Amino acid sequence: MSVEIKTNTAETLRHTYGNLQRRFGDKPASRYQEASYDIEATTNFHYRPLWDPQRQLNDPTRTAIRMADWHAVTDPRQYFYGAYVQSRARMQETAEHAYGFCEKRGLMNRLPEALQHKILRCLVPLRHAEMGANMNNSSIAGDCIAGTMTQLHIYQAMDRLGIGQYLSRIGLLLGEGGGAALDQAKAYWMDDPIWQGLRRYVEDSLVIKDWFELTLAQNLLLDGLTYPLMYQHLDRQLGEEGAGDLSMLTEFMRDLYAESTRWVDAMLKVVLAESDANRAQVQAWVDVWEPRAYEALLQLAEVATGRDALDEVRTALAARLHKLGLHSPGVAL
């Protein structure tokens, strides 16, 4: 008796969802594509939003920037929810180890009192600016259209919330610990002259109506000056003064800024290439907000790092803008 084994091949009738097939052809899609494209409603709305009855939900006119398809902006990191959470879990594990190490050994308490005071005055109040960044990016995610754009900004909002919490933990590690240090940091934010320029910038940004203008003011210009100033120049100076252990606690911030720079620049390249009108509008916003961001940080820089450090950071931002095809109103290249 012989047994003959035959194999049959079942051909796949469709390799992906219809919306992705229309965009990319009938081929298997990546998880990023499945989670990012054409997931927001665009037709058959039942009502207009009560807070803005002049527009529809997911209305493209909430910004002066015009794009044939906002899905042209993609994340170079290819983050959808699962990939984002996995990446942040790894980063958080590293950060938690660093914070636990410092807390167990009381490394911040060993610093001279003058250094502890400088950290509390010149760094910890940034947690309030981070809450502003969280609110701004949450607002952008609510107003922008296309899943690829929404994901970029809601993940940024959550990252900024996490950074604010880490800055709060640095405050708790100083001195005797407890809430007194955070109360003092809040008092600096509210009343210390060195913080009032940044505080005003943050509060003014909260009421920007155009969401793309807001992402420029926050994620490109303010962050493009603040993060290198505080987490590179200030960190280096504090290390030279004997607070090198602080670098372990701010590594998370440097890693996040390196990531955000990638997607912000990628977003701008696509938007600027779309039309001359977009380029002119973006440059007009840069002309308004770049000098304001510089002025907002000026008094803080004079106390924390020296004005030369801020000027160096501004020059680096100008070079970054130049690569994008924009120019800085404050630096001639």
N, C-alpha and C positions, 0 to 999 in steps of 0.2 A: 504494500500500500504506500503510495506516495502522497505527500502533502505539498501542494503548490501555494505559496504565499504571494499574494499580490498587494500592491500598494496603490492607493488612489490619492490624488492630490486635489484638495478642495481649494479652489481659487477664491481669494478674498474679493468680495463684491465691492467693498469700499474700504479705503485705508484710513479715513479720518472723517471728521465732522464736515458737514456741508459748508459751513462758513470758512473753514480752513482750506477746504478743497477749492473754493472759489478764489482764495488768495494765493495759495501756494501750489495748487495742483493736487491730483489724487495720489498722495504719497503719505507715509506715516509722519505724523507731526510730533514735535518735541513737546515735553510737558509744559515748557514755558509758553509755547504757542497755544496750547489747549487752554491754559489758565489766563491768557492775557488778551486775546483778540476777540472783538465783537461780543463782549459779554455785557455791555451796558445797553439799556433800552434807548432806541432812537425814534420810534414811532408809536402811535396809538396810546398817547398819554391820556389819562382820565381827568387830570386837573393840572392847573398851573401852580407852582409853589407859592404858598401864601406869603412867604417872606420876599418874593420877587415876582409878582404877577405879570410883569412885562415880558418875562422869558419862560421858555419851557424848561422842564427838567433836562439835564445833560445838554444845555444850550451852548453851541459854539461861540455865540456872541458875548460870552462873559469875559473874553479877552479881545484886545485889539489885534492880536496875532491871528493870521489866517493860514490854515493848512488845508490842502486837499484831503488829507487823511492823517489824523493825529497818530494813528498806529505806526506811522513811519518812524516815530521816536521809539526806540527800543532800549532796553537795559543791557549794557555790555556785560553785566554780571549774569544775565539770564535768570534773575530771581523771580520765581513765583513763591507762593506762601511756603510750600514745603522746603524748597531750597534755602529760602531766607531764614527760616526757623533753624534749620540744621546749621547753617553758617554762624548764626548768632549764638547758638548753644555752645559751639566750640569756642567762640571768642569769650563768652561769659565764663566758661569753665576756667580759662586762663586768667581772666580778670579776678575771679573769685579767689583763685589760689594766691594771687598777688596781694589782695586786700586781707585775706586771712593771715598770710605771712607777716604783713606789717602790723596787723592788730595783735597777733599773738606775741610778738616781740616788742611791741610798743615803740616802733621805730619813729613814728611821728612825735611822740612825747619826748623822745631823746633830743630832738632838735633844740637849738638855742631859742629862747623865748622870742627874740627879734625875728627869727626866721619863721616861727609858727605864726606870728602876727602878720608877716608879709603874705604868707600863703592864705591866711584867713581873709585878709583885706583885699588882696589882688587877684585871687583865683576863685575862691569858693563862691563869691556872689555871682559868678557866671551861671550858677544853677538857675537863676531867675531868667537870664537871657536864653538858656536852653528851654525853659518852659515856653517862652515866647516863640522859639523856633518850632517847638512841638505844635503849638496852636496854629502857627502860620502854615506849616506843611499839612496839617489836618484840614485847614480851610481850603488849601489848594486841591487836595484830594477830593474834597466835596464839590468843587466847582469845575474842575477840568473834565475833559472827556477823553475816552479811549482807555481801555484797561491798562495798556502799557504805561501811560502817563500817571494814572491813579496809583498804580503799584509803586512807582518810583517815589512818590511823595508820601504815601501813608507809611511805607517802610522807613523813610527818612524821619517822619514824625515820631515813630516808635524808638528809633535810634536816639533821637534827641532827648526823649523822655528818660531813656536809660542813662545817658550821659549826665543829665541833671541829677539823677539819683546817685551816680558815682561821685559827683562833686559834693553832694550832701554827705556822703560817707567819709570823704576826706575831711570835711569839717568836723564830723563826729570823732575822728581819730586824733584831732588836735586837742591839746590841753588836757582838761579833766574829762573830756567827752561830754555826752549829754546834749540837750537842746540849746544850751546857752551859746555855744559857738555858732549854731545856725541862726539864732536870734541876732547875734552880733553881725553875722554876714548879711542878714536881711537889712539891718540898720545901715550898713555900708551902702547897700544897693539903693536904699531909699533916700539917704541923706548925704553920703560922702560925695564931695564934688567930683572926684575922679570917675564916678560911675554915672553921673547924670547925663552925659552925652550919649552913652550907650543905652541907658534907660529910655531916653527920649526917642532914639532911633527905633528901639523895640516897640514902644507903645505906638509910634506913628505907623510902623509897618503893620500893626494889627488891624488897621482900618483901610488898607489898600484894597480897592475893589477889584482891580484887574489881576487875575490869579497869575498870569505869566509875569507881570511886573513884580508881583510879590515873590515869585521864585527867584527872580534876578536879584532883588534887594536882599533876600535872605540867604539863599543857597550859593549864589555866585559871589556877591560883593561883600556882604558882612562876614560870611564865613571865610571867604578868601583872604580877608585881613585878620580876623580874630584868631583862627586856629593856628596859623603859622606863628603869630605873635605870642600867643599864650602857651601853646604846647610845644613850640620849638625854641623860640628865643627866651621866654621866661623860664622854661624848664631847664635850658642850658645854664642860665645865670644862677638859678637856685642850686643846681648841681655844683657849680663852682663855689658857691657859698657854703656848701656842706649838706644840702638837702637832695642828694642824688637819689635817695630811696623814693622820692616822689615820682620819679620817672616810671616806676613800676605801676603806679596808680593812674597814670595818664596815658599809658600805652594804648588802651582801648580807644581813646579820643583820636590819637594819631592814626590808628588803623581805619577808623570810621571816616576820617577826613580824606584819606587816600582813596577810599572807595567812592565817596560822594563826588570827589573831583572828576572821576572817570565818567559817571553818568551825567553830571551837569554839563560837562564839555561835549559829550556825545549828543545830548539833547539840543544844545545850542547850535552845533554844527548842522543838524538837520533843519532846524527852524530857520537859520540864517540862509541856508542854501535854497529854501523854498521860494523866496521872492525878495526883490529889492525893498519892497514896502516893509517886510518883516525886519530886514536889516536896519532900515532907517528908524523904525520904532524901537527896536532893542537898543540901538545906540543912543537914542534920546533918553531912554530910561537910565542907561549907564551914566550919561552926563549928569543926571539928577542925583542918583543914589551913591555913586562912587565917592564924590567929595563928601557927602554926608556920612558915609561909613568911616572915612578917614577921620573926619572931625569928631565923630562919636568916640573914637578910640584914643584920641590925642592925649587927653589928660591922664587916662589910665596908663598909656604907654610911658609917659614922662615919669611916672612914679614906679611902674613895675619893671620896665625894661630899658627906658631911655628912648627918646624920639628917633634916634638913628635906626633902631630896630624896626619901628613902624614904617619909616621911610624905605627901608630895605624890603620889607614885606610888600609895601605898595608898588615898588618897582617890579617885584616878582609877579604880582597880580597884573600889572600892565603888560608884561611879557606874555602872560597867559591869555589876556584879552587880544593881544596882537596876533597870536597864533589862530585865534578864532575869527579874525578879520574885523575886530573892533579896536577902538583906541581908548585909552584912559585919559580923561580930561585933566588929570593931575600930574601925569608923567609923560614926558616927550621921549619917544624911542626913535 
